[in-house]
Amino acid sequence: MTPEFVEKEYNNRALVPDHAAYFERWARDSEFVRQTRPCVLDLPYGPDARQRIDLFPVANAVGTLVFIHGGYWRSLDKSMHAWPAATWTASGVNFATINYRLCPDVRIDDIVDDAVAATNWLFAHAPGHGVPMDRVVVAGHSAGGHLAAALCAQPLARYAFDATRIVGVVPISGVFDFAPLRLFGFNSDFRLDEAAVQRLTLLDKVPTVAAPFVVAAGADESSEFRRQSRALADAWRRNVRQLMLAPGRNHFSIVEAFAERGQPLFEAARGLLA
């Protein structure tokens, strides 16, 4: 791959010129959800101001969805990712969304540590806030897609909970082969070297969480983002229930397919709690 090819394939905001409209809508709809749904906000799982979790409990829930937002490990926030809680809680599922520290203040390895710490905190403390953690699906988009998968490939000793309580995983439009990112302009923030690429790449790792995966990307995403999801689905095929390339969906609209009843991605993810 050339740097020019990587820049074209991995710069999702350039590939979707109206990406700002998605962000504005997500922020607006998230504020509405926080104002109209029961929620517990900004619960700390660590000392950093970004190490916070929002919970959206629902009575008699069939399970809990933990959502990890995207932003290339360097931007965005849980505050603009509350809007999927409306659909998920309406379908009888508690919703939790986590924040994490960002590059370049930390490395991506540190952000993986945050995902583990946040999940450990949820299993220990979310039940005290009305969110049982007996049956959990972990999902994430873009950088969060990587984090959701990476969370499930940690040594079992890192989990302060019974890993069998994770009953499904939904990595959406993630990066699982990190080699191209060394050629990407954002590596000035990531600071990836060869050793970091080897640590963070998941295609040669074995998941330690035995839950079924639904791996998804938009059919209108770049060829590289489609390859990334196909590669994970192939490498972890023993765990993968379904690979979905959603027709007509780009890197941002794929999230809306995850949060809309009747959409195949939503139904496949919800089916992990059936």
PEDA-V188218 format. One line per field, one symbol per residue. ss: DSSP state (A for helix, B for strand, O for the rest). psi: psi as a letter, one per 30 degrees, with the letter a starting at -180 (. if undefined). burial: # if it has 24 or more other ideal C-beta (glycine too) atoms within 12 Angstrom, else .. A space follows every 10 residues. Layout:
ss=???
psi=???
burial=???
//
This chain:
ss=OOAAAAAAAA OAAAAOOOAA AAAAAAAAAA AAAAAAOOOB BBBBOOOOOO OBBBBBOOOO OOBBBBBBOO OOOOOOOAAA OOOAAAAAAA OOBBBBBBOO OOOOOOOAAA AAAAAAAAAA AAAAAAAAAO OOOOOBBBBB BOAAAAAAAA AOOOOAAAOO OOAAABBBBB BBOOOOOOAA AAAOOOAAAA OOOAAAAAAA OOOOOOOOOO OBBBBBBBOO OOAAAAAAAA AAAAAOOOOB BBBBBBOOOO OOAAAAAAOO OOOAAAAAAA AOOO
psi=kleeeeeeff ieeefifgee eeeeeeeeee eeeeffkklk lhkkglfkff ilkkkilkkh kfakkkkjla ghggallffg gfeffeeeef ggklkkkkll llkgelleee eeeeeeeeee eeeefeefgg ilhejkkkll kcefeeeeee egglkfffkh ljfffjflki kkhlkfjfef fffkefffee hkaeeeeeef kffglkkfkg lkkjkllkfg lleeeeeeee eeeeehfffj ekkkjkkgka fefeeeffgj kfkeeeeeee ffg.
burial=.....#..## ###.##..#. .##..#..## ..##..#.## #.#.##...# ########.. ########## ########## #########. #.######## ###...#### ########## ###.##..## ###.###### ########## ####....#. #.#.###### ########## ####.##..# ##...##..# ###.#.###. #########. ##.####### ###.##..## ######..## ########## ..######## .##.
//
